[in-house]
Amino acid sequence: MRCTEINRETKETQIQLMLNLDGKGTFSGSSGIGFFDHMLTAFAVHGGFDLTLDMKGDLDVDGHHSVEDLGIVLGQAFAKTVDKSQIVRFGSFYVPMDESLAFCALDISGRPYLHFDATFTNQSVGALDCCLVEEFFRAFAMNSGITLHIRLEYGVNDHHKIEAIFKAVAHALQQAVAMRDGGVLSSKGVLA
């Protein structure tokens, strides 16, 4: 079973996260930000991952530290759990969410990178500042060693746009972490 637990404690957040790549697609716990929990649930369900979260953050300041630090921890969990010598490595997926359409392409290469091309109309959806969506995925990409390209093709409703993005990333990750035989999928024989 491919699972791990990561603990991170700072003056701003205390996070305990368990990730099971081969789960049933469940999320339990809370970040303290309702709409963000909704996105984490969608991520777990559509990726087929189990996520268990015990978290406290300085939400009296705002959601930035909580969202970014959870991206760090989730990225670390993927880096620790994924054996790059046994995976498909690449994934890409389009997700339509009503009037919105999002695309994600990624490479679990050990070379972190984020290209994020999405704009939002509103400052926030629920208690989640829309600008934190990019911060979450940047922290995730940098700490997981994943090359991550996210593009919002179009959309009107910010809820739908963000949800389509999270689902597209989850489906692309599900493809990329699928097991394969034959060793590291690289002409170099290694993934940096």
Secondary structure, DSSP 8 states (H G I E B T S, - for coil): --EEEEEEE-SSEEEEEEEETTS-S-EEEE-S-HHHHHHHHHHHHHHT-EEEEEEEE-TTT-SHHHHHHHHHHHHHHHHHH--GGGB--EEEEEEEETTEEEEEEEEESS--EEEEE---SSSEETTEETHHHHHHHHHHHHHHTEEEEEEEEE-S-HHHHHHHHHHHHHHHHHHHT-B-SSS-SSTTSS--
